[in-house]
Amino acid sequence: MGKDGGEARRGLKILAADEDQEALAGTEALLRELGHEVTAIAVNVDEAAQAIARDEPDVSIVVVHTDDEHALDLIEEIGEFATGPVIALLPTEDPEFVTRAAERGIFAYAGRPTADAVQGAIEVALRRGDEARELTEQVERLEGGARAPGGDRARQGHPDGAPRDRRARGVRTPARPRARQEQARRRDGPGRRRRASAAPQALRLEATQARD
C-alpha cells in the first residue's frame, strides 16, 4: 500500500546517485527489492547529468553520507534537468540538511534507509511532483490566456486588470538564473513543462516543524 492508502507504485525507473560507489550496491539492491528498475548508477554530477539525458528516470534518489555539499550539488544538478522528482536518502533524521536540500529541489526524503521509508518517500515525491506539474500547467494556461487575442475579456470588469479568479494571484513558477533558463529552454523545447516550487516549499515547512 502507498503512503496515502492507495496501491504503492512499482516498476519505476530510478536513478541512484551516491558519492560512495560501494554503498550504491546496497541502495540498488533495496530499490530492486521494492520492485523498481535502477536504470543508472551515478557517483558525481557529470555522471548524473549523462544518466538523466540517457534514461529519463521517473524518480532520482541522492544518497547522503558525510559530504553534504557533494549531495547538495547532485540534488541541484538532477533537479535542474530531470523531469521526475528528486529524493534525499539520509542515514538518520536531519532537519537542517532537509531544509537546505529543499532549497536545492528535493520533493521528499527518507530519514532512514529502510524499504518502508524509501517507498513512502517515493510515493510522497510522486504525488507532490504531480501537484507541482498541475500548478505549472495552470500558470502556463493563465499566462497563455493573457497573451491570447481574447485574453483581455478574462479581465473585464476589473479596473486593476486582475484576473477574475483571484486564486490565480501569487502563483509563480520558480526563478532560475538566466544562463540556466536559456540552457533549459534550448534543451526542453516549447512543449516541456517546468515544475513549480510548491513541493520544496512544503518540504521546508516539514523540516522546520521537525526542528522545532
Legacy VTK file of the C-alpha trace (Angstrom):
# vtk DataFile Version 3.0
C-alpha trace
ASCII
DATASET POLYDATA
POINTS 212 float
0.000 0.000 0.000
1.128 3.543 -0.703
1.518 6.174 1.966
-1.833 7.730 1.012
-3.637 4.390 1.305
-3.538 3.556 -2.417
-1.503 0.945 -4.178
2.248 1.540 -3.999
3.722 2.305 -7.394
6.250 -0.263 -8.593
8.361 -0.767 -11.675
9.658 2.810 -11.727
12.884 3.803 -13.453
15.065 5.195 -10.679
18.391 6.985 -10.860
20.545 6.345 -7.784
23.264 8.915 -7.076
25.823 8.391 -4.337
29.328 9.606 -3.554
30.197 6.116 -2.272
30.459 3.598 -5.112
30.349 0.602 -2.758
27.311 1.887 -0.872
25.442 2.222 -4.158
25.215 -1.555 -4.363
23.124 -1.621 -1.202
20.853 1.152 -2.468
20.397 -0.638 -5.782
19.515 -3.911 -4.020
16.955 -2.139 -1.810
15.269 -0.490 -4.785
15.159 -3.748 -6.747
13.564 -5.480 -3.754
10.851 -2.837 -3.878
10.176 -3.798 -7.499
11.869 -0.868 -9.221
14.350 -0.735 -12.067
17.606 1.053 -11.268
18.412 2.442 -14.686
21.640 4.247 -13.805
24.177 4.417 -11.022
25.895 7.805 -10.710
28.544 8.977 -8.284
29.202 12.515 -9.487
27.453 15.444 -11.121
28.648 14.683 -14.666
27.532 11.054 -14.486
24.155 12.108 -13.105
23.588 14.552 -15.975
24.539 11.909 -18.550
22.246 9.319 -16.947
19.300 11.732 -16.925
19.746 12.571 -20.604
20.035 8.896 -21.498
17.379 7.265 -19.309
14.864 9.966 -18.234
14.236 8.389 -14.795
10.822 8.553 -13.106
12.477 9.305 -9.764
16.012 10.192 -8.699
17.417 9.326 -5.272
20.502 11.017 -3.857
22.067 9.040 -1.003
23.610 11.240 1.678
26.614 10.216 3.775
29.174 12.639 5.203
29.762 15.019 2.288
26.682 17.245 2.435
27.947 19.665 -0.204
28.504 16.903 -2.745
25.000 15.591 -2.092
23.514 19.089 -2.446
25.349 19.589 -5.740
23.914 16.311 -7.041
20.412 17.307 -5.903
20.618 20.675 -7.636
22.012 19.276 -10.882
19.466 16.478 -11.056
16.627 18.840 -10.136
17.561 21.167 -12.992
17.450 18.540 -15.719
15.280 15.604 -14.584
11.546 15.567 -15.295
10.825 13.320 -12.301
11.106 14.326 -8.628
14.283 14.091 -6.535
14.500 12.360 -3.137
17.215 12.513 -0.486
18.009 9.263 1.342
19.532 10.008 4.754
21.146 7.683 7.311
19.212 9.432 10.131
16.772 12.311 10.514
18.497 15.625 9.775
16.052 18.584 9.575
18.803 21.111 8.836
20.032 19.165 5.813
16.458 18.623 4.621
15.859 22.383 4.715
18.980 23.018 2.613
18.108 20.186 0.241
14.562 21.515 -0.206
16.064 24.803 -1.365
18.030 22.823 -3.971
14.974 20.933 -5.209
14.096 17.696 -3.363
10.430 16.728 -3.233
10.706 14.252 -0.348
13.223 12.475 1.842
13.659 9.186 3.677
15.091 9.596 7.169
16.434 6.051 7.270
17.476 3.548 4.586
14.653 1.027 5.032
12.241 -0.348 2.453
9.173 1.267 4.061
10.852 4.664 4.438
12.161 4.689 0.865
8.890 3.564 -0.719
6.991 6.088 1.416
9.281 8.878 0.222
8.805 7.762 -3.387
5.016 7.945 -3.027
5.176 11.412 -1.435
7.582 12.703 -4.095
5.451 11.409 -6.964
2.296 12.945 -5.501
3.999 16.288 -4.928
5.518 16.121 -8.397
2.056 15.629 -9.903
0.689 18.552 -7.876
3.571 20.814 -8.903
3.153 19.848 -12.559
-0.560 20.681 -12.425
0.255 24.028 -10.825
2.791 24.804 -13.525
0.281 23.928 -16.238
-2.319 26.200 -14.614
0.187 29.058 -14.601
1.029 28.470 -18.255
-2.664 28.404 -19.190
-3.242 31.668 -17.330
-0.224 33.276 -18.961
-1.268 31.956 -22.382
-4.803 33.298 -21.934
-3.476 36.723 -21.020
-1.353 36.779 -24.198
-4.097 35.405 -26.490
-6.163 37.811 -28.655
-9.220 37.305 -26.432
-7.282 37.384 -23.206
-8.476 40.873 -22.263
-12.009 39.535 -21.838
-10.828 37.500 -18.833
-10.007 40.747 -17.087
-13.176 42.667 -17.946
-14.972 44.232 -15.005
-11.759 44.693 -13.005
-10.317 48.202 -13.043
-6.916 46.961 -11.927
-6.785 44.419 -14.761
-6.728 41.491 -12.301
-7.930 38.078 -13.494
-11.465 37.106 -12.471
-10.210 34.151 -10.455
-8.243 35.800 -7.681
-6.836 32.454 -6.575
-4.570 32.672 -9.584
-2.714 35.566 -7.987
0.617 34.743 -6.441
1.093 31.501 -8.384
4.607 31.610 -9.728
7.000 29.238 -11.405
10.436 29.021 -9.782
13.001 31.557 -10.875
16.225 30.354 -12.489
19.458 32.098 -13.248
19.347 33.498 -16.792
22.046 31.154 -18.104
20.202 28.099 -16.776
16.901 29.391 -18.168
18.420 29.643 -21.641
20.000 26.207 -21.292
16.696 24.696 -20.166
14.807 26.420 -22.991
17.166 25.013 -25.612
17.025 21.559 -24.055
13.313 21.328 -23.369
11.762 22.978 -26.395
8.330 24.612 -26.259
6.413 21.514 -25.154
8.342 20.654 -21.984
6.768 21.555 -18.637
8.789 23.066 -15.844
7.947 22.121 -12.289
6.594 24.626 -9.794
8.109 25.185 -6.377
5.145 24.072 -4.241
6.681 20.730 -3.206
10.024 22.077 -1.939
8.123 24.776 -0.027
6.029 22.116 1.709
9.164 20.146 2.498
10.862 23.179 4.038
7.835 23.595 6.303
8.056 19.947 7.386
11.754 20.339 8.189
11.101 23.476 10.220
8.394 21.730 12.227
10.681 18.738 12.857
13.457 21.052 14.040
11.120 22.846 16.438
LINES 1 213
212 0 1 2 3 4 5 6 7 8 9 10 11 12 13 14 15 16 17 18 19 20 21 22 23 24 25 26 27 28 29 30 31 32 33 34 35 36 37 38 39 40 41 42 43 44 45 46 47 48 49 50 51 52 53 54 55 56 57 58 59 60 61 62 63 64 65 66 67 68 69 70 71 72 73 74 75 76 77 78 79 80 81 82 83 84 85 86 87 88 89 90 91 92 93 94 95 96 97 98 99 100 101 102 103 104 105 106 107 108 109 110 111 112 113 114 115 116 117 118 119 120 121 122 123 124 125 126 127 128 129 130 131 132 133 134 135 136 137 138 139 140 141 142 143 144 145 146 147 148 149 150 151 152 153 154 155 156 157 158 159 160 161 162 163 164 165 166 167 168 169 170 171 172 173 174 175 176 177 178 179 180 181 182 183 184 185 186 187 188 189 190 191 192 193 194 195 196 197 198 199 200 201 202 203 204 205 206 207 208 209 210 211
